[in-house]
Amino acid sequence: MTIHIRIVQLLAAGLLTLLLSACATQQRAYSPQDQATSSRQKTGQKPYSVAGKRYEPLSSHEGFVQEGIASSYGSDFHGRKTSSGEPFDMNAMTAAHKTLPLGVYVKVQHKRSGKEIVVRINDRGPFVRERIIDLSEGAARKLDMIQEGLAAVKITALGYKMDKASEEVEYRAPVSYDNGSFALQVAALKIKDNAYRYAEELKKKYGAADVHVASVNGTTFYRVRLGQYSSLRAAQSAQESFERKGFPGNFVVAD
C-alpha cells in the first residue's frame, strides 16, 4: 500500500472522529481540560488558533474584529477547569475563543437583533467550522440566543480591563495576536500505533510532524500535527497550501 493511500485512509478516519464529536449544537466538541494550564495565565497566554473560519488576526494595537457564528456551553462543563486555569462558571459573563489571548474582553453583537454584551475570554474553542466564539450559558442568555442555540454575531476585542477609581470602564490592547508557535492538525485518531505511524510518514515527506495525546470526554485521541511555524499568518498560509495538497479539514493549533 502506498503512503498516499494510507494517508487518505487515516485522514478519513480522523475526520469522521472529529465530525462525530462535533455533532451536538449545545455541547462543545472540545474539552476545556485539553489545553488547561495555569501557567498560561501567568505568562501572558500565547494565542491559540483553530482555523475553522478564515480570518485575519491583527498584529497592531487597533483591536480585533471577526464575524461568524456563536454557540454556547453550560452545565456539561460547569465547574471544570478552563484553559485559563479557573473553573468554568456557566452563569458568568465569559467565553471561549480560538485565538484571542486569555483575559481579553470582547464585545459580542447579535447581528439580527443588534443586542450587545461584553464577555471575558477564559477558554479555548469552539472547534467547529464556521463557529467563532463559545459563550457561557449566562452570556448566551443575556444575548437572547438560548432558544435558537446558534446566532450570527460580530465580535470586537476591547482589550484587558484596566483598574480605575472611577466607574468608567477602560481597556488596553493586547501586545500581539500573531506571534507564537503553531502547527497544523491533520488527524485525530483513537488508535495509537496508527497515529504514530502516520506522523512518521508525514515527517519523512514534509520534515516536521508529531503526535499530541488528549482526552476528550473520557476518550483518548492521538492528534497528528504537521509542520512548525513561528507566526499565525505563516501557519494559516500553510493551512491553505496543505488543503490543496489533499489535507481537507486541517486546521491551525498553537503548541
N, C-alpha and C positions, 0 to 999 in steps of 0.2 A: 504494500500500500504506500502510495507516495505521501510526502509530507503535506502536499496541498490538500489531498483528500482527507487526511487525518485532521488537519486544521479545521476544515469545513465541518466535519462531524462533531468535533469537540466544541466548536463555536456554537453550533446549532443547539447542543445540549445546554451550554451555558446560557444562551439567550432564552431557551424555554424555562429554565430555572428562574431567571430574572422576571419573565413575564408572569409566571405563576405567583411569585412573591409580591407582585405589584398590582394584583387584580382588584383589591378592595379599595373602595373610594375613601372611607373614613379611617383606614388604618395605614400607617406609613409602611413603605417597602424596605425599611432600613431601621435597624435597632440603634437607638441613641448610644448604647454602650459600645458600639463598634469603634467609635472614634473618641470615646470619652477619656480625657486625660486632664487632671487638674493642673498639670504643669503648663498646658497650652494657655490657660487663662493668665498665668503669671508671667509668661514670656512674650506677650504681645499677640498671640494667636495668629499663626500663619493662615492666609486664606485657604479655603478648601473648595474645590470645584468638581462638579459633575456636569458635563456639558449636555444635559438633557434638552436644553434650548440654546441656540446660538445667541450670544450677546457679546458686547464689547466692554470689558472691565476698564475702569478709569484708573490711571496711574497718577493723575493730578489730585489736588485737594478740592475739586469743584463738587464732588459728590458722585453718587451712583444712581442711575435711573434704569428701570427694567420693567417690561410689560409681559404678562403671561397669565397663567392660571394659578390661583391659590387653592390649597387644600387645608385640611385641619387634622389634628390628632388630639386624643384626650385620655379617657380612662384606662385604655390598654397600656399607656406609658406613664401614668401618674405615679410619682414617687421614684421613678427610675432615673439613673444618672444621665444627664445630658452631656454633650461634647464639651461644655464649659466646666463640667465637674459638679455643678449644682443639681439638686433633684428637680425633676420636671414637675411643675405645678400646672395642671390643666386649666386652672382658673386665673393664672397670672397673664399679664399682657406681654407674652413672649412669642418667639417664632424660630423656625429653623430655616436656614438659607445655605446654599451650596458654597458660596464664595466670600460673602461679606465677613469681615473679622468679627469674632465673638465680642459681644458687649456693645456693638454699634446699634443705635436706634434708627428705626426705619418708619417712614410714613407709608401707610398702605391705603390706597384709594380704590374703592369698589367702582369699576368703570360704568356699570349700569345705573347705580343709584347715586353715585357721587359721594357716598359716605366715606369718611376718613378716620383712621385710628393710627396710633403710634405704638410700636412694639419694639422690644429689645431682642436682638439675635443672641440666643444662647445654645443653639443646637445646629446640627447639620442635616440637610435634606431639603426638599423631598427628592428622592432619586427615581423619579418617574418623568419620562419625556413630556415636555411642554409645561410642567408644573415648576414654578419658580420660588414659591415660599410655602411653608407649612405653618399655619397659625395654631396656637394653643386653642382649645375649645372655648375658653373665655374670650379670647381675642376674636375668634370667628363669630361668636355670638354678638359681640359689640358691632361687628361689621355687617350683621344681618345676613350671614351666609350659611348658617347651620342647616336650614331646611334643604337648600339646594346642594350642599356638600362641596361644590366647587364654584369658583367665581373668577371672572376675568378682572385682573387688578393691575394697577400701576404702583410700583414701589419706588420710593426715593430715600436714599440713605441720608440721614441727618447728621450722623457722626456720634461721638461719645458725649454723653451728657456731662455738662460742667456744673460743679457745685457752686451755687451763688447764694448770697444772703437774701436777695430779693426773690419774689415769687416767679419772676420771669425765667423761663427755661431757655438755655442756650446750649449749643452743641459745637464740638470741634471735629474737624475732619480727620479720618484715619490717614496714616502716612502713605500707604500704597495698597492697591488691590492686586498687584501683578507679580511681585517678587515672591520666590519660594522654590520648592522642589516638587515637580509634577511628573506624572506618568499617565499612560492610557490603560484603562481596564478593558480587556478584550473578552474575558470569560469569568464566570463564577461557577465552579464545578463542585460536586459533592464527593467525588472520588479522588483521593489524594494523589495516587500514582498517576492518574490521567492529567491532573493539573501540573505536576512537576515535569512530566514527560512533554507536555505541550509547551511549557515555559522554556525547556531546554531546546526544543526545536526552534522556537522564536528567537532565542538568544543566538543560536548558530546563524540564523538568517538575517537578523536585524541588529545584533550586537548587545542589546540590553533587555532582559526580561527576568521577572521573579514572581514569587507566589506569596500572597498575604493571606493569613488564616483569620477568619472571622466567624463569630457565632451569631446567627440571626434567629430569634425566637426558638432557641434551643437546637437549631440545626447548624452544623459546621459547614462553611463554604470555603473553598480554596480559590481565591481571587487571583487570576493571572493578569499581571501588569506588564506593559511593554514600553520601553524607552525611558529616558531620563531627560527632563527639561528644566531649565532654571527660571522660566517665566511662564505665566499663564498664557500669554499670547503665543509663545512658541509651541506650547502643548496643544492649544486649540488649532493652530495651523497644521500640526502633525495629525491631529484627530481627523481633520478633513481629508488629508492625504491618505491615511490608512482606511478611511471609508471607501475611497476609490480603489484601494488595493485589495478589497474583499473582506474588510472587517466591519460589517454593518453593525451599528449599535454600540461601537466602542465609545467610551467617554473618559473625560479627564478627571483624575483624582490627585489630591495633594498628599505627598509622602510625609 
